[in-house]
Amino acid sequence: MGGVSSQNSEMENVSDEQNVFIPPVQLNSLSDFKEIANEAAVIVYSPEYFQGPFMDDHKRLRRLTLTAVGVEKKGLPLTFRYVLDDVRDIDRMASEILEDLEVSGNVVQGSVDRSHPLGELLATWP
């Protein structure tokens, strides 16, 4: 019976904790992002394209957002972001960057949902 009461008190302590939202850290240097990416649980890339007037237009990359999720610093899981845009040869650069990052770890295409604070989402993981 002693195990049940201690388990209940642990559950109460967990439920009393307050989640703190820490916004993503915006990096201004690709080399800094690559260094951080080595420590990330997941790297998410989200391409954005120019919208042409025709359905069959070739999609041209306008911006690439790179997000390193789950980088532990001082015991806290942090998120780091780097945005590549306004570059003439962005398609080639983006391909090279993604190839380099794939060596570092798990790289997936998508976006990090901003509708919920990321700290809240990470706190719900088992």
N, CA, C and O atoms as a GROMACS GRO file, in nm:
protein
  504
    1MET      N    1   0.081  -0.120   0.000
    1MET     CA    2   0.000   0.000   0.000
    1MET      C    3   0.085   0.127   0.000
    1MET      O    4   0.044   0.231  -0.051
    2GLY      N    5   0.207   0.116   0.058
    2GLY     CA    6   0.296   0.232   0.062
    2GLY      C    7   0.332   0.280  -0.076
    2GLY      O    8   0.350   0.400  -0.098
    3GLY      N    9   0.344   0.186  -0.172
    3GLY     CA   10   0.379   0.222  -0.309
    3GLY      C   11   0.271   0.304  -0.376
    3GLY      O   12   0.302   0.391  -0.458
    4VAL      N   13   0.145   0.278  -0.344
    4VAL     CA   14   0.034   0.350  -0.407
    4VAL      C   15   0.032   0.495  -0.361
    4VAL      O   16   0.014   0.585  -0.443
    5SER      N   17   0.049   0.520  -0.231
    5SER     CA   18   0.044   0.657  -0.182
    5SER      C   19   0.163   0.738  -0.232
    5SER      O   20   0.147   0.857  -0.262
    6SER      N   21   0.281   0.678  -0.243
    6SER     CA   22   0.395   0.752  -0.294
    6SER      C   23   0.378   0.780  -0.444
    6SER      O   24   0.422   0.883  -0.494
    7GLN      N   25   0.313   0.688  -0.514
    7GLN     CA   26   0.288   0.709  -0.656
    7GLN      C   27   0.188   0.824  -0.675
    7GLN      O   28   0.204   0.906  -0.765
    8ASN      N   29   0.086   0.830  -0.590
    8ASN     CA   30  -0.012   0.938  -0.597
    8ASN      C   31   0.053   1.073  -0.570
    8ASN      O   32   0.022   1.171  -0.638
    9SER      N   33   0.144   1.080  -0.471
    9SER     CA   34   0.208   1.207  -0.441
    9SER      C   35   0.298   1.251  -0.556
    9SER      O   36   0.312   1.371  -0.582
   10GLU      N   37   0.361   1.156  -0.626
   10GLU     CA   38   0.442   1.190  -0.743
   10GLU      C   39   0.353   1.246  -0.854
   10GLU      O   40   0.392   1.341  -0.921
   11MET      N   41   0.236   1.187  -0.873
   11MET     CA   42   0.143   1.235  -0.975
   11MET      C   43   0.096   1.376  -0.942
   11MET      O   44   0.082   1.460  -1.032
   12GLU      N   45   0.071   1.405  -0.813
   12GLU     CA   46   0.029   1.539  -0.773
   12GLU      C   47   0.139   1.639  -0.801
   12GLU      O   48   0.112   1.750  -0.847
   13ASN      N   49   0.265   1.602  -0.775
   13ASN     CA   50   0.376   1.692  -0.801
   13ASN      C   51   0.388   1.723  -0.950
   13ASN      O   52   0.414   1.837  -0.988
   14VAL      N   53   0.370   1.623  -1.034
   14VAL     CA   54   0.379   1.643  -1.179
   14VAL      C   55   0.267   1.735  -1.227
   14VAL      O   56   0.291   1.824  -1.308
   15SER      N   57   0.146   1.714  -1.177
   15SER     CA   58   0.033   1.794  -1.223
   15SER      C   59   0.041   1.938  -1.172
   15SER      O   60  -0.019   2.027  -1.231
   16ASP      N   61   0.114   1.961  -1.062
   16ASP     CA   62   0.128   2.096  -1.009
   16ASP      C   63   0.233   2.178  -1.083
   16ASP      O   64   0.236   2.301  -1.068
   17GLU      N   65   0.318   2.113  -1.163
   17GLU     CA   66   0.421   2.186  -1.236
   17GLU      C   67   0.356   2.276  -1.339
   17GLU      O   68   0.253   2.242  -1.397
   18GLN      N   69   0.417   2.390  -1.361
   18GLN     CA   70   0.365   2.481  -1.462
   18GLN      C   71   0.456   2.477  -1.583
   18GLN      O   72   0.579   2.482  -1.570
   19ASN      N   73   0.396   2.467  -1.699
   19ASN     CA   74   0.472   2.467  -1.822
   19ASN      C   75   0.508   2.611  -1.858
   19ASN      O   76   0.426   2.702  -1.845
   20VAL      N   77   0.630   2.629  -1.903
   20VAL     CA   78   0.677   2.761  -1.943
   20VAL      C   79   0.706   2.757  -2.092
   20VAL      O   80   0.778   2.670  -2.139
   21PHE      N   81   0.651   2.852  -2.164
   21PHE     CA   82   0.677   2.861  -2.307
   21PHE      C   83   0.802   2.943  -2.332
   21PHE      O   84   0.812   3.057  -2.288
   22ILE      N   85   0.896   2.883  -2.402
   22ILE     CA   86   1.018   2.953  -2.440
   22ILE      C   87   1.015   2.966  -2.592
   22ILE      O   88   1.020   2.865  -2.663
   23PRO      N   89   1.006   3.087  -2.644
   23PRO     CA   90   0.996   3.104  -2.789
   23PRO      C   91   1.124   3.055  -2.858
   23PRO      O   92   1.230   3.049  -2.796
   24PRO      N   93   1.113   3.020  -2.986
   24PRO     CA   94   1.232   2.975  -3.060
   24PRO      C   95   1.339   3.083  -3.063
   24PRO      O   96   1.309   3.202  -3.070
   25VAL      N   97   1.464   3.040  -3.058
   25VAL     CA   98   1.577   3.131  -3.066
   25VAL      C   99   1.608   3.152  -3.214
   25VAL      O  100   1.636   3.056  -3.286
   26GLN      N  101   1.603   3.276  -3.259
   26GLN     CA  102   1.630   3.308  -3.399
   26GLN      C  103   1.779   3.326  -3.419
   26GLN      O  104   1.841   3.412  -3.355
   27LEU      N  105   1.838   3.246  -3.507
   27LEU     CA  106   1.981   3.257  -3.536
   27LEU      C  107   2.001   3.335  -3.665
   27LEU      O  108   1.920   3.325  -3.758
   28ASN      N  109   2.107   3.412  -3.672
   28ASN     CA  110   2.136   3.493  -3.790
   28ASN      C  111   2.246   3.432  -3.877
   28ASN      O  112   2.279   3.487  -3.982
   29SER      N  113   2.303   3.322  -3.833
   29SER     CA  114   2.414   3.262  -3.905
   29SER      C  115   2.384   3.116  -3.936
   29SER      O  116   2.346   3.040  -3.847
   30LEU      N  117   2.402   3.078  -4.060
   30LEU     CA  118   2.381   2.938  -4.100
   30LEU      C  119   2.481   2.848  -4.030
   30LEU      O  120   2.446   2.736  -3.992
   31SER      N  121   2.604   2.892  -4.013
   31SER     CA  122   2.705   2.809  -3.947
   31SER      C  123   2.666   2.784  -3.801
   31SER      O  124   2.688   2.675  -3.749
   32ASP      N  125   2.608   2.884  -3.734
   32ASP     CA  126   2.560   2.864  -3.597
   32ASP      C  127   2.448   2.761  -3.594
   32ASP      O  128   2.443   2.675  -3.506
   33PHE      N  129   2.357   2.769  -3.692
   33PHE     CA  130   2.247   2.674  -3.698
   33PHE      C  131   2.299   2.532  -3.720
   33PHE      O  132   2.253   2.438  -3.654
   34LYS      N  133   2.394   2.516  -3.810
   34LYS     CA  134   2.450   2.383  -3.837
   34LYS      C  135   2.514   2.324  -3.712
   34LYS      O  136   2.504   2.204  -3.686
   35GLU      N  137   2.579   2.408  -3.635
   35GLU     CA  138   2.642   2.362  -3.510
   35GLU      C  139   2.535   2.315  -3.411
   35GLU      O  140   2.551   2.211  -3.348
   36ILE      N  141   2.429   2.393  -3.397
   36ILE     CA  142   2.318   2.359  -3.306
   36ILE      C  143   2.246   2.234  -3.356
   36ILE      O  144   2.203   2.151  -3.276
   37ALA      N  145   2.233   2.219  -3.489
   37ALA     CA  146   2.158   2.107  -3.547
   37ALA      C  147   2.217   1.972  -3.507
   37ALA      O  148   2.145   1.872  -3.503
   38ASN      N  149   2.346   1.968  -3.478
   38ASN     CA  150   2.408   1.843  -3.435
   38ASN      C  151   2.350   1.791  -3.304
   38ASN      O  152   2.356   1.671  -3.276
   39GLU      N  153   2.294   1.880  -3.223
   39GLU     CA  154   2.239   1.843  -3.093
   39GLU      C  155   2.087   1.828  -3.095
   39GLU      O  156   2.029   1.794  -2.992
   40ALA      N  157   2.022   1.853  -3.208
   40ALA     CA  158   1.876   1.855  -3.214
   40ALA      C  159   1.818   1.714  -3.220
   40ALA      O  160   1.878   1.623  -3.278
   41ALA      N  161   1.700   1.698  -3.160
   41ALA     CA  162   1.627   1.572  -3.169
   41ALA      C  163   1.572   1.556  -3.311
   41ALA      O  164   1.576   1.447  -3.367
   42VAL      N  165   1.522   1.666  -3.368
   42VAL     CA  166   1.465   1.666  -3.503
   42VAL      C  167   1.496   1.801  -3.568
   42VAL      O  168   1.493   1.905  -3.502
   43ILE      N  169   1.526   1.797  -3.697
   43ILE     CA  170   1.543   1.918  -3.774
   43ILE      C  171   1.426   1.924  -3.874
   43ILE      O  172   1.405   1.830  -3.951
   44VAL      N  173   1.352   2.033  -3.870
   44VAL     CA  174   1.236   2.049  -3.957
   44VAL      C  175   1.267   2.160  -4.058
   44VAL      O  176   1.313   2.267  -4.021
   45TYR      N  177   1.240   2.132  -4.185
   45TYR     CA  178   1.257   2.237  -4.285
   45TYR      C  179   1.125   2.263  -4.353
   45TYR      O  180   1.049   2.171  -4.383
   46SER      N  181   1.098   2.391  -4.377
   46SER     CA  182   0.972   2.432  -4.435
   46SER      C  183   0.998   2.527  -4.551
   46SER      O  184   1.032   2.643  -4.530
   47PRO      N  185   0.981   2.477  -4.676
   47PRO     CA  186   1.001   2.565  -4.791
   47PRO      C  187   0.877   2.647  -4.820
   47PRO      O  188   0.764   2.600  -4.800
   48GLU      N  189   0.897   2.769  -4.865
   48GLU     CA  190   0.788   2.855  -4.911
   48GLU      C  191   0.819   2.894  -5.055
   48GLU      O  192   0.933   2.927  -5.088
   49TYR      N  193   0.717   2.891  -5.140
   49TYR     CA  194   0.737   2.916  -5.282
   49TYR      C  195   0.666   3.043  -5.326
   49TYR      O  196   0.566   3.084  -5.266
   50PHE      N  197   0.718   3.105  -5.432
   50PHE     CA  198   0.648   3.216  -5.495
   50PHE      C  199   0.521   3.162  -5.558
   50PHE      O  200   0.520   3.052  -5.614
   51GLN      N  201   0.413   3.239  -5.550
   51GLN     CA  202   0.287   3.200  -5.611
   51GLN      C  203   0.277   3.264  -5.749
   51GLN      O  204   0.272   3.386  -5.761
   52GLY      N  205   0.275   3.180  -5.852
   52GLY     CA  206   0.258   3.229  -5.988
   52GLY      C  207   0.111   3.233  -6.024
   52GLY      O  208   0.029   3.174  -5.954
   53PRO      N  209   0.077   3.302  -6.132
   53PRO     CA  210  -0.064   3.313  -6.170
   53PRO      C  211  -0.119   3.186  -6.236
   53PRO      O  212  -0.240   3.171  -6.249
   54PHE      N  213  -0.030   3.095  -6.279
   54PHE     CA  214  -0.075   2.976  -6.351
   54PHE      C  215  -0.044   2.850  -6.272
   54PHE      O  216   0.056   2.843  -6.201
   55MET      N  217  -0.131   2.751  -6.285
   55MET     CA  218  -0.115   2.625  -6.212
   55MET      C  219   0.010   2.548  -6.254
   55MET      O  220   0.070   2.477  -6.173
   56ASP      N  221   0.050   2.561  -6.382
   56ASP     CA  222   0.164   2.483  -6.430
   56ASP      C  223   0.297   2.558  -6.418
   56ASP      O  224   0.398   2.512  -6.471
   57ASP      N  225   0.298   2.673  -6.351
   57ASP     CA  226   0.422   2.747  -6.331
   57ASP      C  227   0.520   2.663  -6.249
   57ASP      O  228   0.481   2.593  -6.156
   58HIS      N  229   0.647   2.672  -6.286
   58HIS     CA  230   0.752   2.606  -6.207
   58HIS      C  231   0.760   2.676  -6.072
   58HIS      O  232   0.768   2.799  -6.065
   59LYS      N  233   0.758   2.598  -5.965
   59LYS     CA  234   0.766   2.657  -5.833
   59LYS      C  235   0.907   2.705  -5.808
   59LYS      O  236   1.004   2.631  -5.824
   60ARG      N  237   0.918   2.830  -5.768
   60ARG     CA  238   1.048   2.887  -5.733
   60ARG      C  239   1.051   2.909  -5.583
   60ARG      O  240   0.959   2.967  -5.525
   61LEU      N  241   1.156   2.863  -5.522
   61LEU     CA  242   1.172   2.875  -5.377
   61LEU      C  243   1.192   3.021  -5.339
   61LEU      O  244   1.275   3.091  -5.397
   62ARG      N  245   1.116   3.065  -5.242
   62ARG     CA  246   1.124   3.203  -5.195
   62ARG      C  247   1.195   3.210  -5.061
   62ARG      O  248   1.272   3.303  -5.036
   63ARG      N  249   1.169   3.112  -4.973
   63ARG     CA  250   1.224   3.114  -4.838
   63ARG      C  251   1.233   2.970  -4.787
   63ARG      O  252   1.150   2.885  -4.820
   64LEU      N  253   1.335   2.944  -4.707
   64LEU     CA  254   1.349   2.815  -4.642
   64LEU      C  255   1.368   2.839  -4.493
   64LEU      O  256   1.463   2.905  -4.452
   65THR      N  257   1.276   2.785  -4.413
   65THR     CA  258   1.286   2.799  -4.268
   65THR      C  259   1.336   2.668  -4.211
   65THR      O  260   1.276   2.563  -4.233
   66LEU      N  261   1.446   2.674  -4.138
   66LEU     CA  262   1.506   2.557  -4.073
   66LEU      C  263   1.482   2.570  -3.924
   66LEU      O  264   1.507   2.676  -3.865
   67THR      N  265   1.434   2.463  -3.862
   67THR     CA  266   1.405   2.464  -3.719
   67THR      C  267   1.468   2.342  -3.654
   67THR      O  268   1.442   2.229  -3.695
   68ALA      N  269   1.551   2.365  -3.554
   68ALA     CA  270   1.613   2.257  -3.477
   68ALA      C  271   1.532   2.244  -3.348
   68ALA      O  272   1.532   2.335  -3.264
   69VAL      N  273   1.464   2.132  -3.332
   69VAL     CA  274   1.373   2.110  -3.219
   69VAL      C  275   1.439   2.016  -3.118
   69VAL      O  276   1.504   1.919  -3.157
   70GLY      N  277   1.422   2.045  -2.990
   70GLY     CA  278   1.470   1.955  -2.885
   70GLY      C  279   1.619   1.963  -2.860
   70GLY      O  280   1.683   1.861  -2.836
   71VAL      N  281   1.674   2.083  -2.866
   71VAL     CA  282   1.815   2.104  -2.835
   71VAL      C  283   1.824   2.132  -2.686
   71VAL      O  284   1.775   2.235  -2.638
   72GLU      N  285   1.887   2.043  -2.612
   72GLU     CA  286   1.892   2.058  -2.467
   72GLU      C  287   2.007   2.150  -2.427
   72GLU      O  288   2.123   2.125  -2.458
   73LYS      N  289   1.970   2.258  -2.359
   73LYS     CA  290   2.066   2.355  -2.304
   73LYS      C  291   2.030   2.379  -2.159
   73LYS      O  292   1.918   2.422  -2.129
   74LYS      N  293   2.122   2.352  -2.070
   74LYS     CA  294   2.101   2.369  -1.926
   74LYS      C  295   1.975   2.298  -1.879
   74LYS      O  296   1.900   2.350  -1.796
   75GLY      N  297   1.951   2.179  -1.932
   75GLY     CA  298   1.838   2.097  -1.890
   75GLY      C  299   1.704   2.134  -1.952
   75GLY      O  300   1.603   2.073  -1.919
   76LEU      N  301   1.702   2.233  -2.040
   76LEU     CA  302   1.576   2.274  -2.104
   76LEU      C  303   1.579   2.239  -2.251
   76LEU      O  304   1.680   2.261  -2.317
   77PRO      N  305   1.469   2.184  -2.306
   77PRO     CA  306   1.463   2.159  -2.450
   77PRO      C  307   1.428   2.289  -2.522
   77PRO      O  308   1.320   2.345  -2.502
   78LEU      N  309   1.518   2.337  -2.605
   78LEU     CA  310   1.498   2.462  -2.676
   78LEU      C  311   1.481   2.437  -2.825
   78LEU      O  312   1.516   2.331  -2.877
   79THR      N  313   1.427   2.538  -2.893
   79THR     CA  314   1.408   2.534  -3.037
   79THR      C  315   1.486   2.650  -3.097
   79THR      O  316   1.480   2.763  -3.048
   80PHE      N  317   1.560   2.620  -3.205
   80PHE     CA  318   1.638   2.722  -3.274
   80PHE      C  319   1.590   2.730  -3.418
   80PHE      O  320   1.558   2.629  -3.480
   81ARG      N  321   1.587   2.852  -3.472
   81ARG     CA  322   1.535   2.872  -3.607
   81ARG      C  323   1.632   2.958  -3.688
   81ARG      O  324   1.694   3.051  -3.638
   82TYR      N  325   1.644   2.921  -3.815
   82TYR     CA  326   1.722   3.000  -3.912
   82TYR      C  327   1.638   3.012  -4.039
   82TYR      O  328   1.582   2.912  -4.085
   83VAL      N  329   1.629   3.132  -4.095
   83VAL     CA  330   1.550   3.156  -4.216
   83VAL      C  331   1.644   3.201  -4.327
   83VAL      O  332   1.718   3.298  -4.313
   84LEU      N  333   1.638   3.128  -4.438
   84LEU     CA  334   1.716   3.161  -4.556
   84LEU      C  335   1.620   3.220  -4.658
   84LEU      O  336   1.528   3.152  -4.705
   85ASP      N  337   1.640   3.348  -4.694
   85ASP     CA  338   1.555   3.410  -4.796
   85ASP      C  339   1.631   3.521  -4.868
   85ASP      O  340   1.743   3.556  -4.832
   86ASP      N  341   1.569   3.574  -4.970
   86ASP     CA  342   1.626   3.683  -5.049
   86ASP      C  343   1.764   3.649  -5.106
   86ASP      O  344   1.855   3.731  -5.101
   87VAL      N  345   1.777   3.531  -5.160
   87VAL     CA  346   1.902   3.490  -5.223
   87VAL      C  347   1.870   3.450  -5.366
   87VAL      O  348   1.771   3.380  -5.392
   88ARG      N  349   1.951   3.493  -5.459
   88ARG     CA  350   1.924   3.463  -5.601
   88ARG      C  351   1.929   3.314  -5.630
   88ARG      O  352   1.843   3.262  -5.702
   89ASP      N  353   2.025   3.245  -5.577
   89ASP     CA  354   2.044   3.103  -5.607
   89ASP      C  355   1.998   3.016  -5.490
   89ASP      O  356   2.068   2.924  -5.448
   90ILE      N  357   1.880   3.048  -5.437
   90ILE     CA  358   1.832   2.983  -5.315
   90ILE      C  359   1.805   2.834  -5.334
   90ILE      O  360   1.825   2.756  -5.240
   91ASP      N  361   1.760   2.791  -5.452
   91ASP     CA  362   1.732   2.649  -5.474
   91ASP      C  363   1.858   2.564  -5.453
   91ASP      O  364   1.855   2.463  -5.383
   92ARG      N  365   1.968   2.607  -5.514
   92ARG     CA  366   2.094   2.533  -5.501
   92ARG      C  367   2.143   2.535  -5.356
   92ARG      O  368   2.183   2.432  -5.302
   93MET      N  369   2.138   2.653  -5.294
   93MET     CA  370   2.185   2.666  -5.155
   93MET      C  371   2.101   2.579  -5.062
   93MET      O  372   2.155   2.513  -4.973
   94ALA      N  373   1.969   2.580  -5.082
   94ALA     CA  374   1.881   2.501  -4.996
   94ALA      C  375   1.912   2.353  -5.008
   94ALA      O  376   1.916   2.282  -4.908
   95SER      N  377   1.936   2.305  -5.129
   95SER     CA  378   1.970   2.164  -5.149
   95SER      C  379   2.099   2.127  -5.076
   95SER      O  380   2.108   2.023  -5.013
   96GLU      N  381   2.199   2.214  -5.087
   96GLU     CA  382   2.327   2.189  -5.020
   96GLU      C  383   2.311   2.189  -4.868
   96GLU      O  384   2.368   2.105  -4.798
   97ILE      N  385   2.234   2.284  -4.817
   97ILE     CA  386   2.213   2.293  -4.672
   97ILE      C  387   2.145   2.167  -4.621
   97ILE      O  388   2.186   2.110  -4.520
   98LEU      N  389   2.039   2.123  -4.690
   98LEU     CA  390   1.964   2.005  -4.646
   98LEU      C  391   2.051   1.880  -4.652
   98LEU      O  392   2.041   1.795  -4.564
   99GLU      N  393   2.135   1.867  -4.753
   99GLU     CA  394   2.226   1.753  -4.760
   99GLU      C  395   2.322   1.752  -4.641
   99GLU      O  396   2.347   1.647  -4.582
  100ASP      N  397   2.375   1.870  -4.606
  100ASP     CA  398   2.465   1.879  -4.490
  100ASP      C  399   2.393   1.843  -4.361
  100ASP      O  400   2.448   1.773  -4.276
  101LEU      N  401   2.269   1.891  -4.345
  101LEU     CA  402   2.194   1.867  -4.221
  101LEU      C  403   2.152   1.722  -4.207
  101LEU      O  404   2.142   1.671  -4.096
  102GLU      N  405   2.127   1.654  -4.319
  102GLU     CA  406   2.086   1.513  -4.312
  102GLU      C  407   2.194   1.427  -4.248
  102GLU      O  408   2.164   1.323  -4.190
  103VAL      N  409   2.319   1.468  -4.259
  103VAL     CA  410   2.429   1.397  -4.194
  103VAL      C  411   2.419   1.412  -4.043
  103VAL      O  412   2.456   1.322  -3.968
  104SER      N  413   2.368   1.526  -3.997
  104SER     CA  414   2.362   1.557  -3.854
  104SER      C  415   2.256   1.477  -3.780
  104SER      O  416   2.276   1.445  -3.662
  105GLY      N  417   2.146   1.444  -3.845
  105GLY     CA  418   2.041   1.374  -3.772
  105GLY      C  419   1.912   1.362  -3.849
  105GLY      O  420   1.912   1.358  -3.972
  106ASN      N  421   1.803   1.357  -3.775
  106ASN     CA  422   1.670   1.340  -3.833
  106ASN      C  423   1.623   1.470  -3.896
  106ASN      O  424   1.604   1.570  -3.827
  107VAL      N  425   1.605   1.469  -4.027
  107VAL     CA  426   1.559   1.587  -4.099
  107VAL      C  427   1.427   1.553  -4.165
  107VAL      O  428   1.417   1.456  -4.240
  108VAL      N  429   1.325   1.635  -4.138
  108VAL     CA  430   1.193   1.611  -4.196
  108VAL      C  431   1.140   1.741  -4.256
  108VAL      O  432   1.172   1.850  -4.208
  109GLN      N  433   1.058   1.728  -4.361
  109GLN     CA  434   0.995   1.845  -4.419
  109GLN      C  435   0.863   1.869  -4.348
  109GLN      O  436   0.788   1.775  -4.322
  110GLY      N  437   0.835   1.993  -4.318
  110GLY     CA  438   0.710   2.029  -4.253
  110GLY      C  439   0.727   2.164  -4.187
  110GLY      O  440   0.815   2.242  -4.223
  111SER      N  441   0.642   2.191  -4.092
  111SER     CA  442   0.655   2.315  -4.016
  111SER      C  443   0.625   2.284  -3.871
  111SER      O  444   0.555   2.189  -3.838
  112VAL      N  445   0.680   2.366  -3.786
  112VAL     CA  446   0.653   2.352  -3.644
  112VAL      C  447   0.528   2.435  -3.616
  112VAL      O  448   0.527   2.556  -3.637
  113ASP      N  449   0.422   2.368  -3.569
  113ASP     CA  450   0.293   2.432  -3.544
  113ASP      C  451   0.310   2.544  -3.443
  113ASP      O  452   0.365   2.523  -3.334
  114ARG      N  453   0.262   2.661  -3.479
  114ARG     CA  454   0.276   2.776  -3.390
  114ARG      C  455   0.146   2.808  -3.317
  114ARG      O  456   0.139   2.907  -3.244
  115SER      N  457   0.041   2.725  -3.335
  115SER     CA  458  -0.086   2.754  -3.271
  115SER      C  459  -0.083   2.724  -3.122
  115SER      O  460  -0.158   2.786  -3.045
  116HIS      N  461   0.002   2.632  -3.080
  116HIS     CA  462   0.019   2.603  -2.938
  116HIS      C  463   0.162   2.637  -2.901
  116HIS      O  464   0.253   2.618  -2.982
  117PRO      N  465   0.186   2.686  -2.781
  117PRO     CA  466   0.324   2.708  -2.739
  117PRO      C  467   0.401   2.577  -2.746
  117PRO      O  468   0.353   2.473  -2.700
  118LEU      N  469   0.522   2.582  -2.803
  118LEU     CA  470   0.601   2.461  -2.822
  118LEU      C  471   0.631   2.393  -2.689
  118LEU      O  472   0.635   2.270  -2.683
  119GLY      N  473   0.652   2.470  -2.584
  119GLY     CA  474   0.677   2.410  -2.453
  119GLY      C  475   0.560   2.327  -2.407
  119GLY      O  476   0.578   2.223  -2.344
  120GLU      N  477   0.438   2.371  -2.439
  120GLU     CA  478   0.318   2.295  -2.405
  120GLU      C  479   0.314   2.163  -2.481
  120GLU      O  480   0.279   2.060  -2.425
  121LEU      N  481   0.351   2.168  -2.609
  121LEU     CA  482   0.351   2.046  -2.689
  121LEU      C  483   0.457   1.948  -2.640
  121LEU      O  484   0.430   1.828  -2.631
  122LEU      N  485   0.575   1.997  -2.607
  122LEU     CA  486   0.682   1.909  -2.558
  122LEU      C  487   0.645   1.849  -2.423
  122LEU      O  488   0.683   1.736  -2.394
  123ALA      N  489   0.574   1.923  -2.342
  123ALA     CA  490   0.535   1.873  -2.210
  123ALA      C  491   0.435   1.759  -2.219
  123ALA      O  492   0.423   1.679  -2.126
  124THR      N  493   0.362   1.750  -2.331
  124THR     CA  494   0.262   1.644  -2.343
  124THR      C  495   0.321   1.514  -2.395
  124THR      O  496   0.253   1.411  -2.394
  125TRP      N  497   0.446   1.516  -2.441
  125TRP     CA  498   0.509   1.393  -2.488
  125TRP      C  499   0.531   1.299  -2.372
  125TRP      O  500   0.564   1.344  -2.262
  126PRO      N  501   0.514   1.166  -2.395
  126PRO     CA  502   0.533   1.073  -2.283
  126PRO      C  503   0.679   1.066  -2.240
  126PRO      O  504   0.712   0.992  -2.147
   0.00000   0.00000   0.00000
